[in-house]
Every structure is written in C-alpha cells, then in structure tokens.
C-alpha cells in the first residue's frame, strides 16, 4: 500500500530540511544574521547607511532582531515600517550577550557580566573597570535568568559607565518592551543581504559585492564614537543635554 504523507507532515519535513541557525554557535568567529525593520527603501542601503542622529534607548546604532519571528508582526510594522532588511554581521568577539538563552548557545554555559567585559575589552579592561568599579560590581551581581535585568544592565552600562562604547561593538539584550534584540554600534560590520515586504515570506536581494564587503565598507562615514557624540552621548558613555 502506497504511503501517502499528509500536507502538514510534508511541510514539517521541509521546514526541518531548510532550517538554518539564526546565530552561529560561536561569537568569536564567522558571522550571524540580524533583521532590521525600516520605513526607508532598502535599496537606499546601496547608497550608504547612517544611523539615526537621535540616538536611542541604548545608544545610537542599528536596532534589530536576531530572530525573524520576533521581527514579524503588525506591531513591529506599525512602529518601524513595512520593510524587513536581512543583514549579515561580522563576528569580531566584541559583542555583549545579555540574553541568557543565547549566552548558553554562544559560550556553552553561563558566563558572568564581568567575564564577558574582560573578554570584550581585553587589555583595556583594567582601565575601564577602574573608572566604573562600583557600577560594574553592582551590575555583575544582578540576575540574568529568563532575561531578568537584561534591559536594566545595558541601560546602566550605556549611561553610567565611562568608555563603554570604546570597547563594545554590539549587544544582544532582552528589552522590557520589544523582547530579544541586537543593537549594533559598529555599523561597519554589517552587510545588507536582502529585504522583504511581506513579513519574510519572500525576499529580494540587495547584496552588491563591489560595495558591500563585510567589515570593509565605510557606509556611515563616521566611527562609532563620533556617532554616539552627535547623537547625544559623549565618547565616555554618558548622555548629555543642552538644556
């Protein structure tokens, strides 16, 4: 008797066969995929990318999602636009992980905030820690289980710790409103690949190999510290006000 699979089973098998990891398992090498929502025509990325001059909740950078399902809903479209841009990001080992589930995938277990900062800052950690010892010690003792305190930890690093932007190029965070997000501060590490106007069902390529080589193009014409400064954050990590 011929074995006929149901449509649902065939679809499940196809999903498994076509499944690809959202983030590579190692943060020390390779690259990973982010999804950025925008109202602007994604083809304009081929003319050069510049982060918003207004900064953001966690500093000025590319605010994105590292899970496509987290980027695709009516709420996201209403707030951020109908376009979803898929972006490949070069892993350079200078990313902070404040998502406990992702932390286990990346490091194979838990690692403290202090341990991550030492890894990110390398030989510059001693100076960074000396400038911010009390605040870093306080944040290092906060619980990260299920993303608890993730948003609070990042906000304190951005607004209260001198030199944070000098060492950190991006952060995976559980935002208290938007969920799992990735904020990329060093936007020269990004490489736009394709875009979707139907919540990720179909995609159109925007990759231009002559102008979008990972880590080599200079689309925003500013380094990340300059971007933070004109966005309302000085180069030592503090927000300032003119009034």
ROFIVO-863723 format. One record per residue: y negated, z negated, x of N, C-alpha, C, CB in turn; residue number from 1. Coordinates in steps of 0.001 Angstrom, whole numbers. Glycine has a CB too. Layout:
SITE;Y;Z;X;Y;Z;X;Y;Z;X;Y;Z;X;NUM
...
REM end
This chain:
SITE;1193;0;851;0;0;0;-1240;0;885;-7;-1230;-962;1
SITE;-2141;886;573;-3332;1023;1392;-4237;-194;1237;-4087;2298;1024;2
SITE;-4675;-710;2374;-5555;-1880;2365;-7005;-1434;2267;-5341;-2742;3631;3
SITE;-7604;-1726;1146;-8992;-1307;924;-9897;-2539;998;-9150;-581;-460;4
SITE;-10808;-2542;1970;-11730;-3663;2128;-12886;-3535;1135;-12266;-3730;3579;5
SITE;-13333;-4664;660;-14480;-4653;-233;-15749;-4300;535;-14634;-6012;-927;6
SITE;-16745;-3860;-185;-18034;-3513;429;-18635;-4708;1148;-19015;-2995;-629;7
SITE;-18510;-5893;541;-19075;-7112;1137;-18416;-7433;2473;-18915;-8300;178;8
SITE;-17085;-7281;2549;-16367;-7577;3794;-16764;-6587;4886;-14836;-7535;3566;9
SITE;-16861;-5298;4501;-17265;-4290;5491;-18655;-4591;6039;-17240;-2881;4869;10
SITE;-19555;-5017;5168;-20916;-5337;5601;-20922;-6526;6556;-21808;-5631;4389;11
SITE;-20066;-7530;6261;-19982;-8691;7140;-19464;-8300;8518;-19081;-9760;6525;12
SITE;-18439;-7428;8548;-17880;-6969;9826;-18933;-6197;10616;-16628;-6083;9592;13
SITE;-19696;-5338;9935;-20739;-4558;10608;-21808;-5470;11192;-21375;-3558;9635;14
SITE;-22152;-6543;10455;-23170;-7468;10958;-22697;-8151;12225;-23521;-8515;9898;15
SITE;-21418;-8538;12260;-20869;-9187;13453;-20854;-8225;14631;-19451;-9709;13179;16
SITE;-20428;-6971;14377;-20352;-5988;15448;-21725;-5671;16029;-19703;-4718;14940;17
SITE;-22736;-5650;15152;-24081;-5264;15577;-24957;-6443;15977;-24754;-4504;14480;18
SITE;-24407;-7643;15905;-25213;-8835;16211;-25617;-8865;17667;-24447;-10108;15864;19
SITE;-26891;-9222;17906;-27397;-9395;19261;-28150;-10712;19322;-28310;-8205;19686;20
SITE;-28065;-11446;20439;-28756;-12718;20531;-30257;-12541;20478;-28367;-13435;21797;21
SITE;-30943;-13474;19801;-32397;-13430;19725;-32990;-13730;21096;-32924;-14432;18671;22
SITE;-32489;-14751;21755;-32933;-15106;23099;-31746;-15082;24045;-33611;-16495;23111;23
SITE;-31936;-14596;25246;-30878;-14660;26246;-30577;-16132;26539;-31287;-13895;27551;24
SITE;-29409;-16403;27080;-28981;-17781;27286;-29721;-18470;28420;-27510;-17820;27557;25
SITE;-30263;-17709;29357;-30937;-18319;30494;-32429;-18064;30444;-30361;-17795;31797;26
SITE;-33208;-19068;30713;-34657;-18912;30748;-35128;-18509;32134;-35343;-20202;30316;27
SITE;-34219;-18478;33099;-34603;-18250;34486;-34603;-16770;34872;-33676;-19007;35394;28
SITE;-34020;-15905;34051;-33941;-14503;34418;-33878;-13638;33176;-32730;-14245;35309;29
SITE;-34038;-12336;33363;-33924;-11408;32254;-35146;-11420;31356;-32706;-11724;31450;30
SITE;-34911;-11111;30077;-35999;-11042;29111;-35480;-11446;27739;-36615;-9622;29069;31
SITE;-36395;-11682;26799;-35986;-12019;25451;-36921;-11347;24453;-35974;-13546;25249;32
SITE;-36576;-11468;23181;-37280;-10748;22123;-38105;-11704;21254;-36280;-9974;21254;33
SITE;-39349;-11284;20972;-40229;-12012;20056;-40665;-11073;18934;-41470;-12590;20809;34
SITE;-41088;-11683;17809;-41577;-10908;16674;-42964;-11401;16290;-40605;-11010;15471;35
SITE;-43936;-10498;16386;-45335;-10822;16136;-45819;-10109;14884;-46209;-10440;17343;36
SITE;-46413;-10859;13934;-46952;-10248;12713;-48429;-9951;12907;-46740;-11172;11482;37
SITE;-48870;-8817;12356;-50266;-8430;12525;-50733;-7529;11385;-50461;-7723;13866;38
SITE;-52052;-7513;11161;-52664;-6580;10216;-53079;-5284;10916;-53882;-7228;9538;39
SITE;-53100;-5311;12251;-53569;-4169;13020;-52460;-3143;13223;-54110;-4628;14365;40
SITE;-52845;-1894;13299;-51879;-817;13536;-51164;-1049;14863;-52582;568;13532;41
SITE;-49840;-1186;14857;-49102;-1451;16099;-49293;-363;17154;-47630;-1598;15795;42
SITE;-49643;854;16732;-49862;1916;17710;-51058;1607;18606;-50070;3253;17001;43
SITE;-51944;718;18140;-53081;318;18967;-52637;-479;20188;-54067;-501;18146;44
SITE;-51396;-998;20166;-50883;-1690;21343;-50834;-733;22536;-49481;-2278;21062;45
SITE;-50705;565;22251;-50675;1548;23333;-52047;1769;23954;-50133;2865;22822;46
SITE;-53082;1204;23323;-54446;1311;23858;-54830;60;24640;-55452;1547;22721;47
SITE;-53962;-957;24603;-54243;-2200;25307;-54265;-3375;24350;-55566;-2104;26049;48
SITE;-53704;-4485;24777;-53609;-5674;23927;-54537;-6767;24443;-52156;-6189;23869;49
SITE;-55258;-7402;23532;-56138;-8504;23900;-55961;-9631;22895;-57622;-8043;23961;50
SITE;-55727;-10839;23380;-55523;-11957;22466;-56845;-12315;21793;-54942;-13182;23215;51
SITE;-56749;-12981;20662;-57929;-13332;19879;-58892;-14196;20673;-57522;-14050;18609;52
SITE;-60174;-13927;20487;-61193;-14715;21189;-61369;-16093;20568;-62527;-13976;21186;53
SITE;-60720;-16333;19441;-60916;-17590;18743;-59883;-18659;19102;-60888;-17346;17274;54
SITE;-58984;-18334;19992;-58004;-19333;20390;-57014;-19602;19275;-58694;-20621;20796;55
SITE;-56497;-20817;19192;-55522;-21130;18166;-55155;-22596;18221;-54279;-20265;18320;56
SITE;-54202;-22955;17398;-53785;-24351;17288;-53257;-24902;18597;-52732;-24494;16223;57
SITE;-52626;-24040;19403;-52050;-24471;20677;-52642;-23695;21862;-50530;-24299;20649;58
SITE;-53879;-23272;21732;-54485;-22470;22784;-54440;-21003;22414;-53781;-22706;24120;59
SITE;-55046;-20160;23246;-55135;-18741;22965;-53959;-18009;23586;-56455;-18170;23480;60
SITE;-53268;-17205;22767;-52116;-16466;23247;-51502;-15651;22137;-51088;-17403;23837;61
SITE;-50334;-15085;22374;-49617;-14311;21377;-48728;-15261;20574;-48775;-13177;22043;62
SITE;-49077;-15461;19305;-48306;-16341;18427;-47220;-15512;17755;-49223;-17034;17361;63
SITE;-45978;-15929;17905;-44864;-15100;17452;-43682;-15960;17039;-44443;-14120;18547;64
SITE;-42633;-15294;16549;-41387;-15943;16152;-40261;-15398;17013;-41088;-15720;14639;65
SITE;-39303;-16240;17387;-38182;-15738;18174;-36929;-15561;17335;-37896;-16672;19326;66
SITE;-37077;-15663;16029;-36004;-15349;15090;-36601;-14429;14035;-35383;-16655;14444;67
SITE;-36067;-13227;13895;-36626;-12267;12957;-36663;-12824;11540;-35826;-10979;12987;68
SITE;-35639;-13576;11159;-35587;-14111;9793;-36744;-15073;9525;-34251;-14824;9552;69
SITE;-37261;-15686;10578;-38379;-16616;10429;-39708;-15870;10291;-38436;-17573;11625;70
SITE;-39693;-14580;10629;-40917;-13779;10569;-41004;-12948;9303;-41003;-12873;11772;71
SITE;-39937;-12914;8531;-39874;-12002;7387;-39860;-12744;6063;-38648;-11123;7487;72
SITE;-41016;-12962;5497;-41129;-13452;4127;-42533;-13170;3608;-40808;-14967;4050;73
SITE;-42724;-13325;2306;-44006;-12991;1683;-45144;-13842;2224;-43915;-13159;180;74
SITE;-44836;-15096;2545;-45865;-16000;3061;-46418;-15482;4383;-45299;-17420;3240;75
SITE;-45525;-15058;5275;-45950;-14539;6575;-46793;-13272;6393;-44722;-14247;7471;76
SITE;-46356;-12384;5513;-47069;-11131;5293;-48473;-11396;4748;-46283;-10230;4328;77
SITE;-48588;-12319;3807;-49877;-12634;3197;-50850;-13196;4219;-49695;-13624;2055;78
SITE;-50369;-14057;5083;-51231;-14726;6056;-51525;-13879;7290;-50601;-16016;6482;79
SITE;-50555;-13087;7736;-50689;-12451;9047;-50608;-10927;9040;-49642;-12974;9945;80
SITE;-50248;-10310;7929;-50221;-8862;7870;-48843;-8283;7619;-50759;-8309;9128;81
SITE;-48810;-6999;7283;-47573;-6338;6893;-46753;-5808;8061;-47883;-5220;5974;82
SITE;-47361;-5707;9242;-46639;-5171;10402;-45894;-6269;11146;-47606;-4462;11353;83
SITE;-44666;-5981;11548;-43926;-6843;12477;-43715;-6037;13757;-42541;-7330;11859;84
SITE;-44196;-6564;14873;-44033;-5892;16153;-42964;-6619;16967;-45378;-5838;16928;85
SITE;-41953;-5891;17393;-40906;-6460;18242;-41333;-6307;19704;-39519;-5763;17983;86
SITE;-41295;-7398;20429;-41815;-7423;21797;-40774;-8008;22737;-43126;-8236;21873;87
SITE;-40568;-7352;23844;-39714;-7891;24900;-40598;-8656;25884;-38913;-6751;25625;88
SITE;-40143;-9841;26281;-40931;-10691;27188;-40120;-11018;28437;-41370;-11998;26477;89
SITE;-40733;-10797;29566;-40082;-11093;30838;-39948;-12600;31024;-40868;-10476;32008;90
SITE;-38738;-13041;31296;-38478;-14466;31561;-38843;-14787;33007;-36982;-14827;31281;91
SITE;-39796;-15664;33215;-40209;-15993;34578;-39987;-17460;34944;-41659;-15650;34759;92
SITE;-39284;-18205;34060;-38974;-19596;34364;-40127;-20555;34166;-38505;-19700;35751;93
SITE;-41237;-20091;33549;-42404;-20950;33351;-42681;-21186;31871;-43631;-20335;34016;94
SITE;-41593;-21250;31092;-41715;-21478;29662;-41186;-22863;29296;-40964;-20391;28879;95
SITE;-41925;-23550;28446;-41560;-24885;27981;-40811;-24759;26660;-42819;-25788;27820;96
SITE;-39675;-25438;26526;-38859;-25374;25307;-38932;-26712;24565;-37378;-25020;25650;97
SITE;-39584;-26691;23394;-39713;-27898;22581;-38924;-27781;21276;-41186;-28175;22279;98
SITE;-38039;-26804;21221;-37089;-26645;20119;-35760;-27202;20613;-36957;-25126;19659;99
SITE;-35273;-28322;20061;-34064;-28964;20581;-32815;-28098;20524;-33812;-30215;19829;100
SITE;-32688;-27251;19496;-31524;-26370;19400;-31572;-25288;20471;-31447;-25732;18008;101
SITE;-32739;-24712;20665;-32908;-23696;21700;-32752;-24313;23088;-34282;-23015;21570;102
SITE;-33203;-25545;23234;-33099;-26249;24509;-31645;-26348;24966;-33712;-27647;24396;103
SITE;-30752;-26626;24024;-29326;-26741;24344;-28747;-25388;24750;-28549;-27309;23145;104
SITE;-29215;-24314;24096;-28724;-22974;24433;-29203;-22556;25816;-29185;-21949;23384;105
SITE;-30438;-22888;26124;-31045;-22457;27384;-30497;-23235;28575;-32556;-22615;27318;106
SITE;-30419;-24563;28433;-30027;-25413;29552;-28601;-25951;29451;-30977;-26559;29660;107
SITE;-27932;-25667;28338;-26571;-26156;28175;-26507;-27625;27827;-25792;-25910;29417;108
SITE;-27642;-28215;27475;-27714;-29632;27126;-29164;-30049;27055;-26945;-30504;28146;109
SITE;-29388;-31323;26894;-30752;-31826;26809;-31377;-31960;28191;-30778;-33170;26090;110
SITE;-32664;-31728;28260;-33437;-31949;29477;-34771;-32531;29039;-33624;-30617;30314;111
SITE;-35246;-33533;29731;-36457;-34227;29315;-37683;-33347;29480;-36629;-35511;30106;112
SITE;-38758;-33718;28804;-40029;-33035;28980;-40453;-33082;30438;-41106;-33658;28087;113
SITE;-40293;-34247;31065;-40644;-34412;32470;-39841;-33440;33340;-40397;-35867;32919;114
SITE;-38551;-33322;33054;-37691;-32434;33827;-38125;-30984;33692;-36246;-32585;33388;115
SITE;-38499;-30590;32480;-38962;-29218;32261;-40275;-28950;32986;-39129;-28947;30767;116
SITE;-41201;-29899;32904;-42507;-29720;33555;-42349;-29620;35071;-43456;-30886;33199;117
SITE;-41431;-30400;35631;-41173;-30318;37080;-40674;-28926;37447;-40139;-31390;37519;118
SITE;-39821;-28380;36608;-39257;-27056;36854;-40331;-25980;36738;-38112;-26769;35873;119
SITE;-41185;-26109;35741;-42230;-25119;35478;-43307;-25131;36562;-42865;-25374;34114;120
SITE;-43769;-26323;36937;-44895;-26443;37874;-44467;-26372;39337;-45625;-27743;37632;121
SITE;-43194;-26640;39609;-42715;-26571;40989;-43503;-27488;41912;-42791;-25143;41498;122
SITE;-43989;-26937;43018;-44721;-27726;43999;-46060;-28240;43522;-44925;-26926;45210;123
SITE;-46544;-27739;42381;-47835;-28184;41836;-47676;-29336;40836;-48548;-27012;41161;124
SITE;-46415;-29751;40614;-46195;-30790;39607;-46816;-32120;40010;-44709;-30973;39362;125
SITE;-46725;-32487;41272;-47246;-33781;41722;-48711;-33942;41352;-47071;-33933;43234;126
SITE;-49519;-32914;41603;-50944;-32963;41265;-51148;-33007;39759;-51679;-31756;41856;127
SITE;-50389;-32176;39033;-50504;-32138;37580;-50147;-33493;36977;-49600;-31041;36997;128
SITE;-49083;-34099;37474;-48649;-35403;36955;-49655;-36498;37288;-47273;-35770;37521;129
SITE;-50205;-36464;38497;-51175;-37480;38913;-52418;-37445;38020;-51573;-37270;40386;130
SITE;-52817;-36256;37601;-54007;-36113;36751;-53755;-36571;35317;-54474;-34664;36747;131
SITE;-52480;-36558;34901;-52164;-36791;33486;-51032;-37797;33282;-51796;-35484;32824;132
SITE;-50843;-38701;34232;-49674;-39581;34243;-49492;-40344;32934;-49784;-40561;35384;133
SITE;-50519;-40982;32459;-50390;-41815;31264;-49967;-40986;30045;-51715;-42534;30977;134
SITE;-50600;-39819;29862;-50296;-38986;28703;-48891;-38374;28821;-51353;-37874;28553;135
SITE;-48508;-37890;29999;-47189;-37288;30178;-46086;-38328;29977;-47074;-36653;31573;136
SITE;-46275;-39525;30503;-45293;-40599;30300;-45128;-40907;28810;-45720;-41875;31063;137
SITE;-46235;-40914;28109;-46216;-41193;26671;-45459;-40097;25915;-47655;-41319;26128;138
SITE;-45737;-38845;26241;-45088;-37719;25567;-43610;-37624;25925;-45791;-36413;25926;139
SITE;-43274;-37994;27151;-41891;-37910;27612;-40975;-38861;26845;-41819;-38212;29099;140
SITE;-41541;-39890;26260;-40762;-40885;25518;-40595;-40542;24035;-41418;-42238;25645;141
SITE;-41243;-39463;23586;-41145;-39089;22181;-39825;-38377;21891;-42323;-38198;21788;142
SITE;-39307;-38576;20692;-38026;-37990;20283;-38205;-36527;19877;-37413;-38794;19117;143
SITE;-37310;-35656;20365;-37374;-34240;20027;-36251;-33800;19082;-37324;-33418;21289;144
SITE;-35418;-34708;18635;-34298;-34339;17774;-34792;-33665;16499;-33459;-35573;17428;145
SITE;-34123;-32563;16129;-34467;-31778;14937;-35921;-31297;14966;-34225;-32608;13677;146
SITE;-36506;-31205;16158;-37869;-30699;16278;-38934;-31746;16029;-38067;-29573;15334;147
SITE;-38509;-32980;15790;-39473;-34053;15555;-40398;-34194;16763;-38745;-35391;15267;148
SITE;-41691;-34266;16497;-42733;-34454;17522;-42982;-33215;18375;-42355;-35600;18423;149
SITE;-42288;-32132;18107;-42470;-30909;18900;-43916;-30436;18863;-41548;-29799;18389;150
SITE;-44473;-30307;17654;-45845;-29845;17478;-46843;-30814;18113;-46157;-29669;15991;151
SITE;-46599;-32102;17943;-47478;-33133;18497;-47480;-33106;20021;-47051;-34514;18004;152
SITE;-46308;-32925;20621;-46207;-32876;22085;-47014;-31712;22642;-44736;-32757;22524;153
SITE;-46853;-30525;22043;-47574;-29359;22554;-49077;-29508;22373;-47091;-28093;21858;154
SITE;-49503;-29995;21212;-50940;-30178;20979;-51541;-31115;22015;-51193;-30725;19566;155
SITE;-50830;-32172;22374;-51332;-33114;23375;-51363;-32496;24772;-50474;-34375;23387;156
SITE;-50358;-31694;25105;-50363;-31018;26404;-51551;-30059;26509;-49038;-30254;26620;157
SITE;-51818;-29340;25408;-52911;-28365;25397;-54273;-29045;25471;-52833;-27498;24145;158
SITE;-54486;-30070;24653;-55820;-30660;24524;-56083;-31844;25442;-56030;-31088;23124;159
SITE;-55026;-32485;25949;-55224;-33724;26686;-54764;-33686;28147;-54513;-34815;25987;160
SITE;-54118;-32627;28570;-53576;-32603;29936;-54257;-31540;30793;-52065;-32352;29904;161
SITE;-54964;-31985;31796;-55658;-31084;32711;-54652;-30191;33429;-56497;-31882;33732;162
SITE;-54977;-28917;33511;-54166;-27991;34288;-52930;-27455;33597;-53757;-28642;35517;163
SITE;-52749;-27741;32311;-51536;-27293;31616;-51394;-25774;31656;-51550;-27773;30164;164
SITE;-52481;-25043;31374;-52423;-23591;31340;-52241;-22979;32725;-53672;-23045;30705;165
SITE;-52520;-23749;33758;-52350;-23222;35108;-50871;-23079;35476;-53054;-24126;36116;166
SITE;-50012;-23862;34837;-48587;-23803;35163;-47725;-23172;34102;-48088;-25155;35428;167
SITE;-48060;-23384;32842;-47203;-22957;31731;-47625;-21597;31191;-47232;-23993;30608;168
SITE;-46660;-20677;31051;-46960;-19327;30560;-46567;-19119;29106;-46259;-18307;31413;169
SITE;-45851;-20071;28498;-45475;-19928;27101;-44639;-21111;26643;-44712;-18626;26885;170
SITE;-44598;-21319;25326;-43897;-22486;24771;-43157;-22122;23487;-44891;-23631;24497;171
SITE;-41897;-22545;23385;-41144;-22496;22130;-41356;-23839;21445;-39601;-22199;22372;172
SITE;-41864;-23815;20219;-42253;-25050;19533;-41828;-24993;18075;-43775;-25281;19639;173
SITE;-41516;-26162;17514;-41270;-26267;16072;-42578;-26692;15423;-40107;-27289;15745;174
SITE;-43318;-25716;14914;-44601;-26009;14286;-44374;-26721;12962;-45419;-24718;14073;175
SITE;-45235;-27705;12666;-45034;-28510;11462;-45313;-27734;10177;-45917;-29733;11512;176
SITE;-45868;-26527;10282;-46113;-25709;9091;-45333;-24399;9098;-47586;-25413;8969;177
SITE;-45229;-23753;10270;-44648;-22417;10347;-43219;-22385;10857;-45487;-21566;11218;178
SITE;-42721;-23517;11356;-41354;-23548;11850;-41249;-23128;13307;-40487;-22662;11006;179
SITE;-40117;-22507;13679;-39848;-22154;15068;-40730;-20992;15520;-38370;-21796;15249;180
SITE;-41549;-21252;16532;-42488;-20255;17026;-42454;-20193;18551;-43909;-20568;16536;181
SITE;-42988;-19099;19088;-43194;-18994;20529;-44627;-18533;20764;-42164;-18008;21189;182
SITE;-45378;-19307;21555;-46740;-18935;21917;-46718;-18472;23370;-47743;-20130;21710;183
SITE;-47041;-17198;23577;-47048;-16634;24916;-48474;-16652;25455;-46473;-15193;24916;184
SITE;-48708;-17407;26521;-50036;-17493;27123;-50278;-16374;28129;-50217;-18842;27799;185
SITE;-49261;-16039;28896;-49392;-14979;29901;-48940;-13664;29268;-48550;-15304;31193;186
SITE;-49881;-12972;28607;-49513;-11801;27808;-49155;-10588;28658;-50643;-11443;26879;187
SITE;-49420;-10609;29950;-48988;-9502;30805;-47464;-9438;30923;-49610;-9638;32194;188
SITE;-46772;-10464;30453;-45313;-10480;30498;-44693;-9740;29315;-44811;-11911;30530;189
SITE;-45524;-9329;28348;-44995;-8723;27126;-44908;-7212;27216;-45849;-9107;25947;190
SITE;-43952;-6673;26473;-43710;-5234;26441;-43388;-4822;25001;-42547;-4836;27415;191
SITE;-44340;-4294;24223;-44083;-3894;22838;-43010;-2804;22778;-45383;-3400;22171;192
SITE;-42060;-2952;21858;-40942;-2017;21763;-40984;-1156;20505;-39647;-2774;21805;193
SITE;-41180;-1798;19340;-41132;-1064;18083;-41799;-1900;16993;-39664;-714;17697;194
SITE;-42018;-1287;15824;-42628;-2036;14730;-41951;-1693;13407;-44136;-1747;14651;195
SITE;-42129;-2599;12435;-41547;-2421;11108;-42604;-2712;10048;-40311;-3340;10916;196
SITE;-42548;-1960;8949;-43437;-2221;7816;-42654;-2671;6583;-44256;-970;7486;197
SITE;-41338;-2862;6745;-40515;-3246;5597;-39643;-4466;5917;-39632;-2069;5161;198
SITE;-40268;-5445;6575;-39619;-6723;6868;-38379;-6566;7748;-39239;-7413;5577;199
SITE;-38420;-5616;8678;-37348;-5486;9654;-36162;-4640;9219;-36866;-6817;10003;200
SITE;-36269;-3972;8078;-35153;-3122;7621;-35083;-1838;8445;-35307;-2778;6117;201
SITE;-36238;-1235;8707;-36295;-33;9541;-37385;-215;10594;-36563;1243;8676;202
SITE;-37248;516;11710;-38164;330;12836;-38639;1675;13374;-37486;-478;13954;203
SITE;-39861;1673;13924;-40440;2835;14585;-40776;2465;16014;-41697;3342;13834;204
SITE;-40324;3249;16976;-40537;2933;18385;-41998;3120;18783;-39641;3801;19263;205
SITE;-42522;2197;19589;-43860;2350;20162;-43802;2186;21671;-44841;1331;19548;206
SITE;-42594;2194;22213;-42450;1984;23645;-42946;3193;24412;-40998;1689;24002;207
SITE;-43794;2952;25377;-44326;4000;26233;-44057;3603;27671;-45850;4232;25983;208
SITE;-43041;4194;28266;-42584;3745;29581;-43614;3954;30682;-41319;4459;29946;209
SITE;-44567;4861;30459;-45556;5102;31505;-46654;4052;31508;-46164;6474;31338;210
SITE;-46868;3379;30374;-47952;2393;30319;-47474;991;30003;-48964;2807;29299;211
SITE;-46220;838;29568;-45707;-473;29221;-44480;-814;30053;-45374;-536;27739;212
SITE;-44703;-1080;31312;-43637;-1569;32176;-43704;-3081;32205;-43747;-976;33609;213
SITE;-42587;-3747;31904;-42587;-5204;31791;-43231;-5860;33002;-41168;-5720;31618;214
SITE;-44210;-6722;32732;-44822;-7532;33780;-45768;-6796;34695;-43777;-8140;34589;215
SITE;-46022;-5487;34457;-46824;-4731;35413;-48130;-4195;34819;-46014;-3587;35954;216
SITE;-48222;-4124;33507;-49442;-3582;32934;-50488;-4676;32754;-49148;-2904;31597;217
SITE;-51726;-4266;32584;-52843;-5206;32526;-53605;-4975;31229;-53785;-5046;33764;218
SITE;-52881;-5097;30091;-53469;-4672;28835;-54623;-5542;28368;-52427;-4644;27791;219
SITE;-54663;-6832;28709;-55766;-7636;28187;-56938;-7741;29157;-55272;-9017;27848;220
SITE;-56785;-7233;30367;-57862;-7161;31360;-58409;-8527;31750;-58984;-6310;30833;221
SITE;-57735;-9576;31369;-58157;-10932;31713;-56920;-11747;32060;-58956;-11595;30542;222
SITE;-57052;-12674;33042;-55921;-13559;33280;-55918;-14662;32231;-55973;-14156;34708;223
SITE;-54820;-15393;32142;-54665;-16343;31032;-55698;-17467;31073;-53269;-16940;31054;224
SITE;-56180;-17854;32254;-57164;-18927;32340;-58520;-18458;31821;-57292;-19423;33786;225
SITE;-58872;-17212;32129;-60122;-16658;31605;-60058;-16543;30088;-60412;-15281;32232;226
SITE;-58896;-16135;29587;-58710;-16022;28142;-58912;-17374;27474;-57314;-15470;27816;227
SITE;-58336;-18417;28052;-58488;-19754;27477;-59950;-20183;27484;-57635;-20772;28247;228
SITE;-60652;-19849;28542;-62040;-20289;28674;-62940;-19665;27621;-62565;-19955;30054;229
SITE;-62838;-18325;27452;-63728;-17721;26461;-63236;-17955;25040;-63864;-16231;26718;230
SITE;-62035;-18507;24901;-61510;-18833;23574;-61870;-20250;23143;-60003;-18662;23554;231
SITE;-62539;-21001;24005;-62936;-22358;23649;-62147;-23430;24350;-62812;-22547;22196;232
SITE;-61364;-23051;25378;-60595;-24012;26153;-60992;-23831;27614;-59043;-23822;25944;233
SITE;-61377;-24913;28278;-61736;-24726;29684;-60474;-24584;30526;-62597;-25906;30193;234
SITE;-60631;-24232;31790;-59471;-23919;32628;-58692;-25151;33064;-59914;-23161;33842;235
SITE;-59096;-26324;32579;-58347;-27543;32890;-57580;-28059;31678;-59291;-28625;33402;236
SITE;-57642;-27298;30585;-56794;-27640;29446;-57478;-28358;28309;-55693;-28462;29906;237
SITE;-58795;-28511;28356;-59481;-29226;27294;-60264;-28276;26402;-60405;-30273;27880;238
SITE;-60254;-28545;25108;-61091;-27791;24200;-62508;-28325;24314;-60568;-27881;22740;239
SITE;-63491;-27422;24263;-64873;-27864;24289;-65627;-27282;23086;-65551;-27449;25618;240
SITE;-66700;-27930;22727;-67511;-27490;21595;-68958;-27280;22056;-67446;-28526;20431;241
SITE;-69609;-26287;21473;-71002;-26023;21828;-71963;-26924;21068;-71344;-24569;21561;242
SITE;-71519;-27435;19890;-72429;-28252;19102;-72233;-29728;19349;-72255;-27959;17645;243
REM end
